[in-house]
Each structure stands twice: as C-alpha cells, then as structure tokens.
Amino acid sequence: MKIVRHPKDFVAEVLFAAVGIAAIVIASSYPLGTAARMGPGYFPRILGILLILLGSALALRALRLQGTPIPRWQWRPVVIVLGSVVLFGFIVIKVGLALSTVILIVLASAASREFRPLESVVSGIFLAVLSISVFVIALKLQLPIWPSFD
C-alpha cells in the first residue's frame, strides 16, 4: 500500500512548503514590527506561514484521496516557453512592447498540443493592449511601444 495516494498534490505541497520556508528564512533578517506598524519582514513571514499551512492541507489531501500519477516530464513545452520569454527580453527594446508581446504569446502558445494560431494572435493583441495600458500608460515605464528603426 502506497502512503502517498495523490502524487501531484504531494509535489505541490513540497513546493509550497519550500517556498514558504524560503520566505521565512529570507525575511528573518528584516525587522518584524507589529500588526499596527508592520516592518519589512512582516508580510513575507505571514505569507511563508500561509504557504506552509496550504502545503500541509495539500499533504493531508494527498494521503487521503486517490490521484493520478505524475506524467512524464515534457522538455519541449518548457524549452519553448522559456525560450520565448528570453527572446522577449532580448527584443522588447528594439521591436517595441506591442509586437514583442504578440510574438511572446504566439511562440509560448506553440508549446501546447492544442495550438491555434488565430486564437494566439488575438490573445497576444489583447495582452499587448493590456501591457501597454498598465506598464506604459498607467505606470509610466519608459518602454517603446513600437519598433525603433535607429
């Protein structure tokens, strides 16, 4: 009889607990403060504790419920998504936020077996408009919107 009956939840628990412990360890050098006057270490520690609690709940669930095994690791989607993000970082200044966002979304979407080019382009355009609205217009970041031909 296997102790861990739901491997996906168990792995998620381990990741949540690891991030929670890392947040607490990193924030331990910052002053905590009080609930009324929170210091810089207050939020990371509380977040770390909450992540550990969430991970513990998932661990209990992983021991009780039957689940599917973790599927084989797929390198192709990981490489495509990471590569598209790296490419975005390299081209955003020259190509502009609008086009580089569309390129990022279309390339990252190609990692899926259910890739549909038209849906990817529409999603890319929507996310480009949203990115420009948030980062360039609202936050006033100095990012070019369109390509520069310098």
VOGU-3710 file (C-alpha; in Angstrom, 3 decimals, decimal comma):
1> mkivrhpkdf> 0,000/0,000/0,000  1,370/3,387/-1,009  1,371/6,112/1,612  1,114/8,951/-0,930  -2,015/8,288/-2,946  -2,110/11,591/-4,872  1,437/12,376/-6,115  0,527/15,668/-7,834  -0,833/17,169/-4,614  2,136/15,858/-2,671
11> vaevlfaavg> 4,638/17,511/-5,045  2,618/20,754/-4,872  2,787/20,547/-1,076  6,539/20,156/-1,151  6,893/23,181/-3,457  4,556/25,357/-1,338  6,371/24,388/1,852  9,783/25,027/0,286  8,769/28,499/-0,915  7,170/29,235/2,473
21> iaaiviassy> 10,282/28,176/4,372  12,497/30,186/1,991  10,319/33,287/2,532  10,560/32,926/6,306  14,335/32,364/6,233  14,962/35,313/3,904  12,648/37,606/5,896  14,184/36,623/9,231  16,880/39,263/8,838  14,269/42,028/8,428
31> plgtaarmgp> 12,520/43,694/11,383  9,089/42,185/12,041  7,295/45,150/13,572  3,758/44,817/14,921  0,367/44,302/13,341  -0,276/48,038/13,698  3,158/49,079/12,360  4,340/46,310/10,072  8,032/46,075/9,375  9,559/44,848/6,101
41> gyfprilgil> 9,725/41,278/7,418  6,071/41,054/8,457  4,414/40,279/5,126  6,981/37,726/3,868  6,803/35,821/7,146  2,994/35,764/7,188  2,964/34,710/3,536  5,504/31,976/4,291  3,393/30,668/7,154  0,285/30,659/4,955
51> lillgsalal> 2,123/28,767/2,216  3,268/26,147/4,715  -0,306/25,785/6,022  -1,659/25,450/2,485  1,027/22,887/1,723  0,101/20,933/4,846  -3,546/20,835/3,778  -2,499/19,539/0,372  -0,281/16,916/2,016  -3,219/15,618/4,045
61> ralrlqgtpi> -5,296/15,527/0,877  -2,500/13,649/-0,921  -2,555/10,983/1,768  -6,350/10,524/1,710  -7,523/10,897/-1,906  -6,597/8,693/-4,814  -4,983/10,586/-7,687  -3,262/10,044/-10,968  0,498/9,601/-11,150  2,702/12,473/-12,238
71> prwqwrpvvi> 3,101/12,371/-16,031  6,482/12,093/-17,730  8,494/15,300/-17,874  7,984/17,111/-21,178  11,044/19,103/-22,299  9,536/20,610/-25,458  6,979/22,909/-23,739  9,491/24,007/-21,105  12,125/24,915/-23,696  9,619/26,713/-25,942
81> vlgsvvlfgf> 8,055/28,779/-23,143  11,392/29,707/-21,540  12,885/30,453/-24,951  10,001/32,743/-25,854  10,405/34,669/-22,576  14,159/35,049/-23,155  13,511/36,189/-26,732  11,005/38,746/-25,422  13,665/40,147/-23,102  16,136/40,487/-25,963
91> ivikvglals> 13,758/42,129/-28,460  11,408/44,294/-26,380  13,559/47,448/-26,658  14,158/47,198/-30,425  10,822/45,725/-31,541  8,625/47,512/-29,011  6,251/46,262/-26,341  3,309/45,733/-28,691  4,949/43,427/-31,226  7,212/41,636/-28,760
101> tvilivlasa> 4,210/40,785/-26,560  2,344/39,317/-29,524  5,460/37,336/-30,520  5,854/36,091/-26,929  2,256/34,893/-26,701  2,232/33,203/-30,114  5,542/31,401/-29,511  4,638/30,334/-25,973  1,241/29,103/-27,185  3,016/26,912/-29,732
111> asrefrples> 4,229/24,788/-26,808  0,731/23,344/-26,438  -0,531/20,444/-28,486  -3,806/22,391/-28,841  -2,092/25,361/-30,528  -4,419/27,518/-32,631  -2,591/30,370/-34,408  -5,590/32,708/-34,762  -6,519/32,404/-31,075  -2,892/33,002/-30,114
121> vvsgiflavl> -2,667/36,172/-32,208  -5,952/37,501/-30,774  -4,757/36,724/-27,230  -1,408/38,342/-27,998  -3,082/41,528/-29,261  -5,331/41,672/-26,183  -2,373/41,161/-23,827  -0,281/43,710/-25,752  -3,004/46,343/-25,301  -3,284/45,407/-21,623
131> sisvfvialk> 0,505/45,553/-21,148  0,756/48,943/-22,826  -2,140/50,246/-20,730  -0,651/49,055/-17,456  3,092/49,491/-17,928  3,450/52,419/-20,327  0,322/54,492/-19,687  -0,531/53,802/-16,026  2,910/53,122/-14,536  4,750/55,413/-16,974
141> lqlpiwpsfd> 7,586/52,933/-17,649  9,958/54,046/-20,367  9,308/51,181/-22,787  8,954/51,756/-26,514  5,557/50,715/-27,811  6,538/50,307/-31,467  9,788/49,318/-33,215  12,586/51,831/-33,414  14,478/51,974/-36,699  17,610/53,670/-35,354
//
